Amino acid sequence: MVTTADHSATAKQQVDQIIDARWIIPIEPANVVLENHSLIIQGDRILDLLPTAEAALRYVGKRHFRLTGHVLLPGLINLHTHAAMSLLRGYADDMPLMRWLQERIWPAESRNISADFVHDGTRLACWEMLRGGITCFNDMYFFPQAAADAALSAGMRAALGITVFEFPSAYGSGADDYLRTGLAIRETLLDEPLISFCLAPHAPYTVADNSFEHVALLADQLDLPVHIHLHETRNEIEESLKEHGVRPLERLRRLGLLGPGLIAVHAVHLDADEIDLLATHGCHVAHCPTSNMKLASGIAPVNALLKQGVGVGLGSDGAASNNRLDIFQEMRHAALLAKVANQDASSLPAHQALRMATIDGARALGLDEKIGSLKIGKAADLVAVRLDSWDLQPCYCPASHLVYAAGREQVSHVWVAGTLRIEDKHPVDLDIDVLLMNTKMWQNTLIN
């Protein structure tokens, strides 16, 4: 239920938005569930968080949301995806990673990649993610300007990768060209509050040593995270041993890439010394459990990583290898895989999965001062999930329900920087017919 302001309440402070919720999970402090609390939004920021009874005495809102059967939490963060590859959803299934890349994905991209492809695919991805409660995504793909335009048109927060490959594409002639172009685009978007950047060398098997050294220098100079696929498959490690004489992580260490800015994507095949190395250098991991399962890459040693203090966030990977951009699914799969891998039902409990989907992803991106938890002064990136439907009853613990029972279909409202993007499950300011028309056009192009 939404009401407008009561202008007779002159003794109260007028604010932009008041959200009353049955439960609020602020993420910070950890393992806390607030009952019958209200969150106050002024502009793009969280102004206050307090019991609903107190909020009624202190504030009057221009808009007032009474979400009596809902849980409110920070917007979810997708720590690794290739957003534009939504146009390749289902295009190449049931294949191992290298065959999937070499026989289907890379040939399709070489024929079709363009700024228009990236814009339309990213726009489709943004609205899918917003509908599922994701308010920020970390992208790795070509044509970051087109991706930025799509994200901004959806009103979504994005960390865009300055992608590095050695081989040429329609986007650039090689690694130096990709870096030069990406950095120039970053300069034009420095003042855009919803956009940030990462350096994104694709993987050890597609990037040369001199390019890695250039990335390490830029990361240090510009204070940018480094977002890279790493130790995803056994084959990747075997090939690195043949070509370089060391495993990929050791190669990156020698080239100066390890540090708090490193986001190691997948990190499936790690030994104990490598886990210690990641922990010692303060690195982060983007855990993509669904993609890892679908491509038969393996089960990442998340329990051991967390035990050593490595920050682990959650990513969907691209829709071409998942096939959903769904962090609810990733939370559930991460929690269940951790339990079966460790043969311990207490491994990765619900509150920890929620932290991985929020504040831990924000920390990896260097955005934890802005997003990832519901603290006064942070950006109002929020998601409301309805838990009062008959098929979710009874609800003893909303945190448990979010991880093990509910899904993105229960997301009712989503705000990014205080702006409502999903209202009562409906996208705000989206022409769905145009979105579907563009998607169908690309589907026809790809199959012909």
C-alpha positions as CSV (number, residue, x, y, z in Angstrom):
1,M,0.0,0.0,0.0
2,V,1.3,3.5,-0.9
3,T,0.0,6.8,0.3
4,T,0.9,10.4,-0.3
5,A,2.0,12.9,2.3
6,D,-0.4,14.2,5.0
7,H,0.5,17.9,4.8
8,S,-1.3,18.7,8.0
9,A,1.4,16.9,10.0
10,T,3.5,20.1,10.2
11,A,5.3,19.0,13.4
12,K,6.9,16.1,11.6
13,Q,9.9,16.2,9.3
14,Q,8.8,15.8,5.7
15,V,10.9,13.2,3.7
16,D,10.8,11.8,0.3
17,Q,10.0,8.2,1.1
18,I,9.0,6.1,4.1
19,I,9.1,2.3,3.8
20,D,7.4,0.4,6.7
21,A,8.4,-3.3,6.6
22,R,7.4,-6.4,8.5
23,W,11.1,-7.2,8.7
24,I,14.3,-5.4,7.8
25,I,17.7,-7.2,7.4
26,P,20.3,-4.5,7.4
27,I,23.3,-6.9,6.8
28,E,25.4,-4.6,9.0
29,P,25.4,-5.5,11.9
30,A,25.6,-9.1,11.0
31,N,22.9,-11.7,11.7
32,V,20.3,-9.1,12.7
33,V,16.6,-9.1,11.7
34,L,14.6,-6.0,12.7
35,E,10.8,-6.4,13.1
36,N,8.3,-3.7,12.4
37,H,10.9,-1.1,11.4
38,S,10.9,1.7,8.9
39,L,13.5,3.0,6.5
40,I,13.5,6.7,5.7
41,I,14.8,7.9,2.3
42,Q,15.8,11.5,1.5
43,G,17.0,12.0,-2.0
44,D,19.2,9.1,-3.0
45,R,20.3,8.3,0.6
46,I,19.1,6.4,3.7
47,L,18.2,9.1,6.3
48,D,17.1,6.9,9.1
49,L,16.2,3.4,10.2
50,L,14.0,3.0,13.2
51,P,10.9,1.3,14.7
52,T,7.8,2.0,12.7
53,A,6.0,3.4,15.8
54,E,8.7,6.0,16.2
55,A,8.9,6.7,12.5
56,A,5.1,7.6,12.6
57,L,5.8,10.2,15.2
58,R,8.8,11.8,13.5
59,Y,8.3,11.7,9.8
60,V,5.8,12.2,7.0
61,G,6.7,11.0,3.6
62,K,5.8,12.3,0.1
63,R,5.4,8.6,-0.6
64,H,4.7,6.0,2.1
65,F,5.1,2.3,1.4
66,R,3.4,0.0,3.9
67,L,4.9,-3.4,3.2
68,T,3.3,-5.4,6.0
69,G,4.2,-8.9,4.6
70,H,7.6,-8.1,3.3
71,V,11.3,-8.2,4.2
72,L,13.5,-5.3,3.2
73,L,17.2,-5.7,2.5
74,P,20.0,-4.1,0.6
75,G,20.0,-4.5,-3.2
76,L,21.7,-7.6,-4.3
77,I,25.1,-7.4,-6.1
78,N,26.0,-9.6,-9.0
79,L,29.8,-9.8,-8.7
80,H,30.4,-11.4,-12.1
81,T,28.5,-11.4,-15.3
82,H,28.7,-10.8,-19.0
83,A,25.4,-8.8,-19.3
84,A,25.2,-8.6,-23.1
85,M,25.4,-12.3,-23.4
86,S,21.8,-12.5,-22.4
87,L,21.2,-12.5,-26.1
88,L,23.0,-15.9,-26.2
89,R,20.8,-17.4,-23.5
90,G,20.4,-21.1,-24.4
91,Y,22.5,-20.7,-27.6
92,A,25.0,-23.3,-26.5
93,D,24.1,-25.7,-23.7
94,D,25.4,-29.0,-22.3
95,M,29.0,-28.4,-23.4
96,P,32.3,-28.1,-21.3
97,L,33.8,-24.7,-21.1
98,M,36.5,-24.8,-23.8
99,R,34.3,-26.5,-26.4
100,W,31.5,-24.1,-25.4
101,L,33.8,-21.1,-26.0
102,Q,35.7,-22.3,-29.1
103,E,32.9,-24.0,-31.0
104,R,29.9,-21.8,-30.2
105,I,30.4,-18.6,-28.2
106,W,33.5,-17.1,-29.8
107,P,32.3,-17.7,-33.4
108,A,28.9,-16.2,-32.6
109,E,30.5,-13.2,-31.0
110,S,32.9,-12.7,-33.9
111,R,30.0,-12.6,-36.3
112,N,27.7,-10.4,-34.3
113,I,29.5,-8.3,-31.7
114,S,28.8,-4.6,-32.0
115,A,27.8,-1.6,-29.9
116,D,24.2,-2.3,-30.7
117,F,24.5,-6.0,-29.7
118,V,26.0,-4.9,-26.3
119,H,23.5,-2.2,-25.7
120,D,20.5,-4.4,-26.4
121,G,21.8,-7.4,-24.6
122,T,22.8,-5.4,-21.6
123,R,19.4,-3.6,-21.4
124,L,17.7,-7.0,-21.4
125,A,20.0,-8.2,-18.7
126,C,19.5,-5.1,-16.6
127,W,15.8,-5.4,-16.4
128,E,16.1,-9.2,-15.7
129,M,18.4,-8.4,-12.8
130,L,16.3,-5.5,-11.5
131,R,13.2,-7.7,-11.5
132,G,15.2,-10.2,-9.4
133,G,16.4,-7.6,-6.8
134,I,19.9,-7.0,-8.2
135,T,20.8,-3.3,-8.1
136,C,24.5,-3.5,-9.0
137,F,26.4,-5.8,-11.4
138,N,30.1,-6.2,-12.2
139,D,30.4,-6.7,-16.0
140,M,33.1,-8.0,-18.3
141,Y,32.5,-7.5,-21.9
142,F,33.2,-5.4,-25.0
143,F,31.9,-1.9,-25.8
144,P,31.6,-0.6,-22.2
145,Q,30.1,2.7,-23.4
146,A,27.1,0.8,-24.9
147,A,26.8,-1.2,-21.6
148,A,26.9,2.1,-19.6
149,D,24.2,3.6,-21.8
150,A,22.0,0.5,-21.3
151,A,22.6,0.4,-17.5
152,L,21.8,4.1,-17.1
153,S,18.7,3.9,-19.2
154,A,17.5,1.2,-16.7
155,G,18.6,3.3,-13.7
156,M,20.9,0.5,-12.5
157,R,24.3,0.6,-10.9
158,A,27.1,-1.0,-12.9
159,A,30.8,-1.7,-12.4
160,L,32.0,-2.0,-16.0
161,G,35.0,-4.0,-17.1
162,I,37.8,-2.5,-19.2
163,T,38.2,-5.8,-21.0
164,V,41.6,-7.1,-22.1
165,F,42.2,-9.9,-24.7
166,E,45.2,-10.4,-26.9
167,F,43.2,-11.2,-30.0
168,P,41.3,-8.6,-32.2
169,S,37.6,-8.1,-32.4
170,A,35.1,-5.6,-33.7
171,Y,35.8,-3.6,-30.5
172,G,39.6,-3.3,-30.9
173,S,42.8,-4.6,-32.3
174,G,44.3,-6.2,-29.2
175,A,45.1,-5.7,-25.5
176,D,46.7,-2.2,-25.8
177,D,43.8,-0.9,-27.9
178,Y,41.2,-2.4,-25.5
179,L,42.9,-0.7,-22.6
180,R,43.3,2.7,-24.4
181,T,39.6,2.7,-25.4
182,G,38.3,1.5,-22.1
183,L,40.2,4.1,-20.1
184,A,39.0,6.9,-22.4
185,I,35.4,5.8,-21.8
186,R,36.0,5.7,-18.1
187,E,37.2,9.3,-18.2
188,T,33.9,10.5,-19.8
189,L,31.9,8.7,-17.1
190,L,33.9,9.7,-13.9
191,D,31.1,12.0,-12.7
192,E,28.3,9.4,-13.2
193,P,27.3,8.2,-9.7
194,L,25.9,4.9,-10.9
195,I,28.9,3.8,-12.9
196,S,32.3,2.6,-11.8
197,F,35.0,0.6,-13.5
198,C,37.3,-2.4,-13.1
199,L,40.2,-3.6,-15.2
200,A,39.1,-6.9,-16.7
201,P,41.8,-9.1,-18.2
202,H,39.7,-12.0,-19.4
203,A,41.8,-15.0,-18.2
204,P,45.4,-16.2,-17.9
205,Y,45.0,-18.2,-21.1
206,T,43.9,-15.1,-23.2
207,V,46.2,-12.5,-21.8
208,A,50.0,-12.2,-22.2
209,D,52.5,-11.3,-19.5
210,N,53.3,-7.8,-20.8
211,S,49.5,-7.0,-20.8
212,F,49.2,-8.3,-17.2
213,E,52.1,-6.1,-16.2
214,H,50.4,-3.1,-17.8
215,V,47.1,-4.0,-16.0
216,A,48.9,-4.2,-12.7
217,L,50.5,-0.8,-13.2
218,L,47.1,0.8,-14.1
219,A,45.3,-0.8,-11.2
220,D,47.9,0.7,-8.8
221,Q,47.9,4.1,-10.4
222,L,44.1,4.4,-10.8
223,D,43.1,2.4,-7.7
224,L,40.9,0.1,-9.8
225,P,39.8,-3.5,-9.0
226,V,41.1,-6.3,-11.3
227,H,38.3,-8.7,-12.4
228,I,39.6,-11.9,-14.0
229,H,38.5,-15.5,-14.6
230,L,41.0,-17.6,-12.6
231,H,41.4,-21.4,-11.9
232,E,38.0,-22.1,-13.4
233,T,39.0,-25.5,-14.9
234,R,41.7,-28.2,-14.5
235,N,42.6,-27.7,-18.2
236,E,43.4,-24.0,-17.5
237,I,45.9,-25.1,-14.9
238,E,47.4,-27.9,-17.0
239,E,47.9,-25.5,-19.9
240,S,49.5,-22.9,-17.7
241,L,52.0,-25.4,-16.3
242,K,52.9,-26.4,-19.9
243,E,53.3,-22.9,-21.2
244,H,54.5,-20.9,-18.1
245,G,55.9,-23.6,-15.8
246,V,53.6,-22.4,-12.9
247,R,49.9,-22.5,-12.1
248,P,47.9,-19.4,-13.1
249,L,47.7,-17.8,-9.6
250,E,51.4,-18.1,-9.1
251,R,51.9,-16.5,-12.5
252,L,49.7,-13.6,-11.5
253,R,51.6,-13.2,-8.2
254,R,54.9,-12.9,-10.1
255,L,53.4,-10.3,-12.3
256,G,52.2,-8.2,-9.4
257,L,48.4,-8.7,-9.8
258,L,47.6,-10.0,-6.3
259,G,46.1,-7.6,-3.8
260,P,42.9,-6.4,-2.2
261,G,41.7,-5.2,-5.6
262,L,41.8,-8.7,-7.2
263,I,38.4,-10.4,-7.9
264,A,39.2,-14.0,-8.8
265,V,36.2,-15.3,-10.7
266,H,35.2,-19.0,-10.2
267,A,38.4,-20.0,-8.3
268,V,37.3,-23.6,-8.4
269,H,40.6,-25.5,-8.4
270,L,42.7,-24.1,-5.6
271,D,45.1,-26.0,-3.3
272,A,45.6,-25.0,0.4
273,D,48.7,-22.9,-0.4
274,E,46.8,-20.9,-3.0
275,I,43.9,-20.3,-0.6
276,D,46.5,-19.0,1.9
277,L,48.0,-16.8,-0.9
278,L,44.6,-15.2,-1.7
279,A,44.0,-14.6,2.0
280,T,47.5,-13.2,2.6
281,H,47.0,-10.7,-0.2
282,G,43.5,-9.7,0.8
283,C,42.0,-10.9,-2.6
284,H,38.4,-11.5,-3.3
285,V,36.5,-14.3,-5.0
286,A,33.4,-14.1,-7.2
287,H,31.7,-17.5,-6.6
288,C,29.5,-18.6,-9.5
289,P,28.0,-21.9,-8.3
290,T,25.3,-22.4,-11.0
291,S,27.7,-21.7,-13.9
292,N,30.3,-23.9,-12.3
293,M,27.8,-26.8,-12.1
294,K,26.4,-26.3,-15.6
295,L,29.8,-26.3,-17.2
296,A,31.0,-29.1,-15.0
297,S,33.9,-27.0,-13.8
298,G,33.7,-28.3,-10.3
299,I,32.8,-27.0,-6.8
300,A,34.8,-24.1,-5.5
301,P,36.3,-24.5,-2.0
302,V,34.2,-21.9,-0.5
303,N,34.3,-23.2,3.1
304,A,38.1,-23.1,3.1
305,L,38.2,-19.7,1.5
306,L,35.8,-18.3,4.1
307,K,37.6,-20.0,7.0
308,Q,40.9,-18.3,5.8
309,G,39.1,-14.9,5.7
310,V,38.9,-14.5,1.9
311,G,36.1,-12.3,0.9
312,V,33.6,-14.2,-1.3
313,G,30.8,-12.6,-3.3
314,L,28.3,-14.1,-5.6
315,G,28.0,-13.9,-9.4
316,S,25.7,-15.4,-11.9
317,D,28.2,-15.5,-14.8
318,G,26.5,-14.7,-18.2
319,A,23.1,-16.0,-19.2
320,A,24.8,-18.0,-21.9
321,S,26.2,-20.3,-19.2
322,N,23.8,-20.2,-16.4
323,N,21.0,-19.5,-17.9
324,R,19.6,-17.0,-15.4
325,L,20.9,-13.7,-13.9
326,D,19.4,-14.7,-10.5
327,I,21.3,-14.1,-7.2
328,F,18.5,-15.8,-5.2
329,Q,19.5,-18.9,-7.2
330,E,23.2,-18.3,-6.5
331,M,22.6,-17.9,-2.8
332,R,20.7,-21.2,-2.6
333,H,23.2,-23.1,-4.7
334,A,26.1,-21.6,-2.8
335,A,24.7,-22.6,0.6
336,L,23.7,-26.1,-0.5
337,L,27.0,-26.9,-2.3
338,A,29.0,-25.7,0.7
339,K,27.1,-28.1,2.9
340,V,27.5,-31.1,0.7
341,A,31.1,-30.4,-0.2
342,N,32.0,-30.1,3.5
343,Q,29.5,-32.8,4.6
344,D,28.4,-30.3,7.3
345,A,24.8,-28.9,7.4
346,S,26.0,-25.8,9.3
347,S,28.3,-24.7,6.5
348,L,27.4,-21.3,4.9
349,P,24.3,-20.5,6.8
350,A,21.6,-18.2,5.5
351,H,22.8,-14.9,7.0
352,Q,26.3,-15.6,5.5
353,A,24.8,-16.3,2.1
354,L,22.9,-12.9,2.3
355,R,26.2,-11.2,3.2
356,M,27.9,-12.7,0.2
357,A,25.1,-11.4,-2.0
358,T,25.4,-7.9,-0.6
359,I,28.2,-6.4,1.5
360,D,30.8,-8.9,0.4
361,G,30.2,-8.1,-3.2
362,A,30.3,-4.4,-2.4
363,R,33.7,-4.8,-0.6
364,A,35.2,-6.6,-3.6
365,L,34.2,-3.7,-5.8
366,G,35.4,-1.1,-3.4
367,L,31.9,0.2,-3.1
368,D,31.1,-0.8,0.5
369,E,31.0,2.8,1.7
370,K,28.1,3.4,-0.6
371,I,26.1,0.2,-0.9
372,G,25.8,-3.4,0.4
373,S,24.0,-2.7,3.7
374,L,21.3,-0.5,5.1
375,K,23.2,2.1,7.1
376,I,22.3,5.7,7.5
377,G,24.1,7.8,4.9
378,K,24.5,5.0,2.4
379,A,22.8,4.9,-1.0
380,A,19.2,3.8,-0.9
381,D,19.7,0.6,-3.0
382,L,17.0,-1.6,-1.7
383,V,14.9,-4.7,-2.4
384,A,11.6,-5.7,-0.9
385,V,10.6,-9.4,-1.0
386,R,7.0,-10.5,-0.2
387,L,6.9,-13.4,2.1
388,D,3.2,-13.6,3.1
389,S,1.9,-15.7,0.2
390,W,0.3,-19.0,1.1
391,D,2.9,-21.1,-0.6
392,L,5.7,-19.6,1.7
393,Q,4.0,-20.3,5.0
394,P,4.9,-20.6,7.8
395,C,7.8,-18.2,8.0
396,Y,9.9,-18.6,11.1
397,C,13.0,-16.8,9.9
398,P,13.0,-14.4,7.0
399,A,16.7,-14.8,6.4
400,S,16.3,-18.5,6.0
401,H,13.3,-18.0,3.7
402,L,15.2,-15.6,1.4
403,V,17.9,-18.3,0.8
404,Y,16.0,-21.6,0.9
405,A,12.3,-20.8,0.1
406,A,11.7,-17.6,-1.7
407,G,13.0,-16.6,-5.1
408,R,13.2,-13.6,-7.5
409,E,9.4,-14.1,-8.3
410,Q,8.7,-12.8,-4.7
411,V,10.6,-9.5,-5.3
412,S,8.0,-6.7,-5.2
413,H,9.9,-3.4,-5.1
414,V,13.4,-2.4,-6.0
415,W,15.1,1.0,-5.5
416,V,18.4,2.2,-6.9
417,A,19.8,5.4,-5.3
418,G,16.3,6.1,-3.9
419,T,14.6,5.8,-7.3
420,L,11.9,3.1,-7.7
421,R,12.8,0.8,-10.6
422,I,10.4,-2.1,-9.8
423,E,7.0,-1.4,-8.2
424,D,4.5,-4.1,-7.3
425,K,6.6,-6.5,-9.5
426,H,6.3,-4.2,-12.6
427,P,9.3,-2.4,-14.2
428,V,9.1,1.4,-14.0
429,D,9.5,3.3,-17.3
430,L,10.1,0.2,-19.4
431,D,8.5,-0.4,-22.8
432,I,8.4,-4.2,-22.6
433,D,7.2,-4.6,-26.2
434,V,10.3,-2.7,-27.5
435,L,12.6,-4.9,-25.3
436,L,11.0,-8.1,-26.7
437,M,11.1,-6.8,-30.3
438,N,14.9,-6.1,-30.1
439,T,15.5,-9.4,-28.4
440,K,13.6,-11.3,-31.2
441,M,15.6,-9.4,-33.8
442,W,18.9,-10.6,-32.4
443,Q,17.6,-14.1,-32.0
444,N,16.7,-14.2,-35.7
445,T,20.1,-12.8,-36.6
446,L,22.0,-15.4,-34.5
447,I,20.1,-18.4,-35.8
448,N,20.5,-17.4,-39.5
